[in-house]
Amino acid sequence: KENIFVTLVCTLSRVPLMIIGPPGCSKTLAVSIVNDNANGEESPSQFYRDLARIQPFHYQCSKTSTSNEVASLFSRANQRQMTVDRAKQQCLVFMDEAGLPEEERESLKVLHYLLEGHMSSCPN
């Protein structure tokens, strides 16, 4: 339940979130539950109807992931967010299995730039 709550709160407030834990502790499930239910006015639950629709941008990390792929994902989400009303729709970048990319490739190093206020604080 905690993962679901914090995923929803962080997404709607545009606060970066990393859920870390061993396999099977419902990290991916929490994000899926939020994605499945946070459909704005079209949500089956009244609770979610009063919130923005969440539009996920999913990336499945692998050992061969590159910084260009990660940056491209964030760029697409940011471009989409700039075309919609933030009160009605909120983009969510979800990177599954972020521990898989090889450290030598530094494919996740781009996250420092992307998450340290450069993109997370964009208007709209």
N, C-alpha and C positions, 0 to 999 in steps of 0.2 A: 504494500500500500504506500509506503514511504517513497519508493521510486516513482510511482505514478504521480503522486502529489508534487514532488519536486520537479519532475519533468514538465508538468503542466504550468506550474508557477514560473519556472525559469524560462520556458518558451514564451509565455505571454508577456513577461517583463524583459525579454531579450537579454537574459543573463546566461553566459556560457555555462554549461554543465557537463561534467564527466562523471558517469556512473561506473565505478570500478568494483569488480568482484569476481569471484571464481565462476566457472561455467555453471549454469543451472540456477543462478540466483535471481532470475527474472529481469535482467537489465533490458534486453531486447523486448521482452514481453511488455514491460512498463511503457516503453515508447510506442509499441504497437497498440496498446489499449488506449492511450491518449490520442493517437492518430485516428483510430477507429471511431472514437466518440466525439472528438472536438470538431464538429461539423457546423458550428455556428447555429444559425436559425433552423437548420435541417437536422440537428442532432436529435436522437430519440429521447435523450434525457433533458429535462428542463434545466438542470444545472449547467450543461454545456451550451444550451441555446443562447444564453446571455453572454457567452464568450466568443472570441474570434475563432473563425475556422482555421485549423492548422493545416498547412500544406507542407508535407514532408519532402525533403531532398535527401535521398538515401544513398550512401556510398558503402559498399562492402570492401573493407580493407583487405589487402593480401600482402604477401611478401614482396610482390613486385609493384606495389603502389608507388606513385610518384607525387612529388610536390605539385606538379602541374595539374594532375588530376584533382587533388585536394583543393587547390586554388580555384580551379574551374567550377567545382561544385559550389563553393562559397559565392563565387561570382554570379552563377545562375540564380542562386537563392536571393542574393542581394538585388539583382536586376528585377526579379519577379516582385520582391517586396516593394520596390519603388513604384510599381505599376498598380498596386492595390491599396485600398484603404486599410490601414493598420488596425483600426477598430473592428473591422470585419474579417480580416485575414492576416495570419501571421505565419511566416515561413520558418521551418525547422530543419536545420542540417543535422542529419543523423549518420554518424560514422560507426558502423558495426565492426567489431573485432579490431579496434585501433591498436592493439598490441602486436598485430601480425607483421606490419612492415619492418623490413630489416633496418636496424639502427644505422648501418653504414650508408644507406641510401639517403638518410635525412629527409625522407618524404613527408614527415609530419612537422618538420621544423617551421614550415610556413604557417602553422597554427599560431605560433607566437605573434606574428604580425596580424593575423586575421582576428584573433581573440583578445588582443590587448587594446581594445577600444577603437580600432580602425574601422572595422565593419560592424561590430556589435552596437555602435552608437550612431549609425547612419540614421538620418531623419526618415520619417514616414512610419 
